[in-house]
């Protein structure tokens, strides 16, 4: 189990991944527009935990981007605890995300942040499916109810990233989100490509 923290302003989306320390993503005002559907596809390569040594297709369908107002809602909810964050997140719907050849789950929040050189950073936060055996036997993994991913795309809509399939989130110092990975290391997202409208930062 690894734990890392990233600091940032409350007005930004204060999230982190267990593998790297980078600036916290800020929700662009462009999240308020709809636009066409975007498909983000690549390969997830597991490093530790139940996905260790495995490769699976990664698919993200973006219907809309999360707005700055919704990002603030998430931050406010976390100040009241992880359960409140889960309730607030469950009311959001930005698209769909899947690992492997299945229908996947709702991608509750997808935050688009323009990067230098015409690139884009996508931050994805979603409520994962907790399996029945996890609940029945009270496994530790049942406390890790979120999925989190960061994807860095260039101006052509190609790139890579990281994903934490099972994460727990806490608030630190009033303005920092701490994301804890259930596995030893987050998985890598390789060969990511985007097709559809709005492939790069606008």
Secondary structure as UniProt FT lines:
FT   STRAND          2..5
FT   TURN            10..11
FT   HELIX           29..32
FT   STRAND          38..45
FT   HELIX           49..51
FT   TURN            52..53
FT   STRAND          55..62
FT   HELIX           68..78
FT   TURN            79..80
FT   HELIX           82..90
FT   STRAND          95..99
FT   STRAND          105..107
FT   STRAND          109..114
FT   HELIX           116..118
FT   STRAND          120..127
FT   HELIX           132..136
FT   TURN            137..138
FT   HELIX           140..143
FT   STRAND          146..153
FT   TURN            155..156
FT   STRAND          158..172
FT   TURN            173..175
FT   STRAND          176..181
FT   STRAND          187..196
//
